[in-house]
Amino acid sequence: MNVRAEHIDQQPATYRRRVYRAFRQNKLALWSLRILYFFLFIAVFSDFLANDKPLYCQLEGKTYFPVLKSYGVELGIDRWPGDLGIANWYKLEYDNDRVVWPLIPYAAKTIDLKNNQYRSPFGPQRVESMRFWHWMGTDEIGHDIAAGMISGTRTAMLVGVVAMSIATLIGIFFGALAGFWGDDRLRVSRLRLILNVLAFPIVIFYGFIARSYAFAEGHLGWELLKSIVLIVLVYGLVNLVSKWLESRKVVRKNIVVPLDLWIMRFIEIVNSVPTLLLLLSVVSILSGESIFYIMVIIGLIRWTGIARFIRAELLKVKRLQYIEAAQALGMSQLRILWRHAIPNALTPVLITISFGIAGAILLEAFFSFLGIGIGSEVTWGSILSTARRYPAAWWLALLPGSAIFITVTIFNLIGDGLSEAMNPKGK
Amino acid sequence: MLNYLLKRLGILGLTLFVVSLLAFGLSKLAPGDPVERLPQSELGNLQQKKESYRRAAKMLGLDKPAFYFSVHPAAYPDTLYRFINYYERQTLKNLVGQYGNWEKIEAYWKEIYVMERQIEALPDSLDRNSIIKLRTNTTDLFVFYKDNRIQAALERMQKALENEALANAIKPAFERLKQKYEAVITQPETYRLYLPSFSWYGFDNQYHNWFWNFIRGDFGYSLENGQKIEEKMWSRLRWTLLINGITLVLVFFLAIPIGVYTSVYQNTMADRLTTLGLFMLYSLPSFWVATMLIVFFTTPEYGMNWFPTYGLGNLSEEASWWQLFLDRAYHLILPIFCLTYGSLAFVARQMRGGMIDVSHQDYIRTARAKGLSERVVIWKHSFRNALFPIITLVASIFPAVLSGSVVIEVIFSIPGMGKLTIDAIYAKDWPVVFAILMLSAFMTMIGILVADLLYALADPRVSFQKKNQ
């Protein structure tokens, strides 16, 4: 046996390491994690796995890496020489056949006119060689389904990660406010409270109302960013002023703000909003420029679970001795919260995040299945929805559906595994 | 208890208010002119058309100010809502947003009206082509707000006015129009865009009327055909209620026994298999299952054409009720299956978990120790305390009546509320969408309230004091 490994094992286990060890005992969850790594790999390298351009080729004595190069072109730091930008890469004459195609030599939106009208993976296909075989068949127009599945993997992972990152940030913010300060620990001077409340209409007016023309004409994201900067500046200024006034002892009286109560009420209200219908109407009004809106809106609605979890954890953590010790050492509240309380509350939140990602991916699939709110993106849901048009194309129903099912299941299993690893007594 | 109930009702009222604001705000954000979508007469002259538009806008309640009050930059007039035409209003807003001098803009706008009327009154004997050119360019002025486009339109009009007979008739009006526009762009007052201004409109506003009509059961008009929304809903509600009702009954009668028995025979082979099966069912997205069922069991491709594909069948109403019933039931088997399995798996899993948790409690051991039969222990002591998941399900039924079966109704073409929602979204029939959104918020709240009360009934220990954990 490896002496070194044994030595490490005997080290006093941190909480996180203990949880990880318990998690590894759960075979189902561990395999789910491995499948997830595989999916993430596909998502990150999707352009190199399925593309209508070669990975490497030689043209007229020059070497090209077209897939890599197209990234540069998209970023605007590179250019296609000659008319390569509009070239059909399948028809080019490569020097001595020096060309390496990606695993799937099609992009999700490539139209293979020779193989339209639902070619089965097992049926006859009109391809030059097996290298160009449509391993998962094609749809009515001639899209390669394997490439579509890879593009769908990227969308699903992106939706899960982005939506839940937004939800996590909002959730941590509100949960930490509620849990750490509770109902009686946030004391502010009356002046600061009044100034903060007064700043609200000002910020709304100058941030949004007065800039409505700019919002309508300019780029939405950019204008939004400007407004947010303005809001942050105004609030920063207000609080600096009140801090200065407080330090000059202009104001004496402190008020206790029942932050926990307010935030919990707020969460209750958000929770009783009918999520699905709200999402449906918001997404259809934004008229589906991109999948990005769906992610943001899911994130904006699905944060309450995380906030509640963080709050409960912080209520527990804050009674622990080391927090009291930090307080006794004279650390500031914010520093204790940020450096000590939140990191310890974060591990259990992984459970909620994991289930949340499963839910977000399912919602995205649901939306693209209905064709609401996605542009021309090829996703699992959009492939699945084409299956109803032509029942004989079983691959259109079976493959994307299984992908959705597997992804949702692995995230649920990981969530289950984490929750068992963290509460060993629970079972 | 009463105190608690009142508090809950307060929160629910607040939520309804928030959702109504959201829905109303979204309806204002929705692109396009709702009035234009209503069927209206295309005949008549300019005045008659404008009158018909006004009537349609009035029917939708759009001739009122939007909200009780408005906070806006001082540059905007508080009477903008009186411009009844959606596009005119948008253009005016954009003009003010650029120049901030409302008086000048209003004068310019009036000149466009004058121009429009004078062109309408021109005798047909004049050059038709030039008249059409003038007319289209004047109409364009109602939607143009960028300087270069307005200038281009004015120039085109100038060119059309090279025709002498035309010039004699309306040249003065055109010169005035040009002058007024010149004034708009040369004397901007952009500082007024940064001065806040507040105006109070009173209770006769769009939001107020919409909300109170909603409470009274008047949901307004569908844009598609001008039909009352509630009439449209009634016929749909029937099917949604039917399939959700059957689903609910099935879930109860299957999930409770499955949950209880798997917990009693915990860790046996049968339990493990059932639990795994339930987990799989729970993770299966219903729209996938529905698609698979349609692909494999409703088409002759795979030799398993056992069920009808879409809709509710087309038996005539003269068929005997028994035949009708059989036909409908035959059509509803697949949709109801798709709706059932998910909740079934969820409730059974929760039920099993709850029963197992309860079975470790001291009072269960006591009950066994005092010699009660296993049957009594399970059903009377454990079951009652494991009821919570069932209550959660009951609460979720209320909103599900409206939106729970969206995707299944769409896939199987069942004319229920869910299909109505999606059809309305595809058709951009916003009043219907927002009426459904409001209704479903209402139902969600009733569900939560009912669940709270049932929790209290099932377990008197549930305290309605504020919990710390």
Interface residues (C-beta under 8 A of the other chain):
Chain A: P201 I204 F205 Y206 I209 A210 S212 Y213 A216 E217 L261 R265 E268 I269 S272 V273 P274 L276 L277 L278 L280 S281 V282 S284 I285 S287 A312 L315 L362 A365 F366 F369 L370 I372 L384 S385 A387 R388 P391 A392 W394 A397 L398 G401 I404 F405 V408 T409 N412
Chain B: I11 L12 L14 T15 V18 V19 L22 A23 L26 L29 A30 P31 V71 H72 P73 K93 N94 G97 Q98 L193 Y194 P196 M280 Y282 S283 L284 P285 F287 W288 T291 M292 I294 V295 F296 T298 T299 E301 Y302 P399 L402 S403 V406 V407 V410 I411 T421 I422 I425 K428 W430 V433 F434 I436 L437 S440 A441 M443 T444 M445 I448 K466 N468 Q469
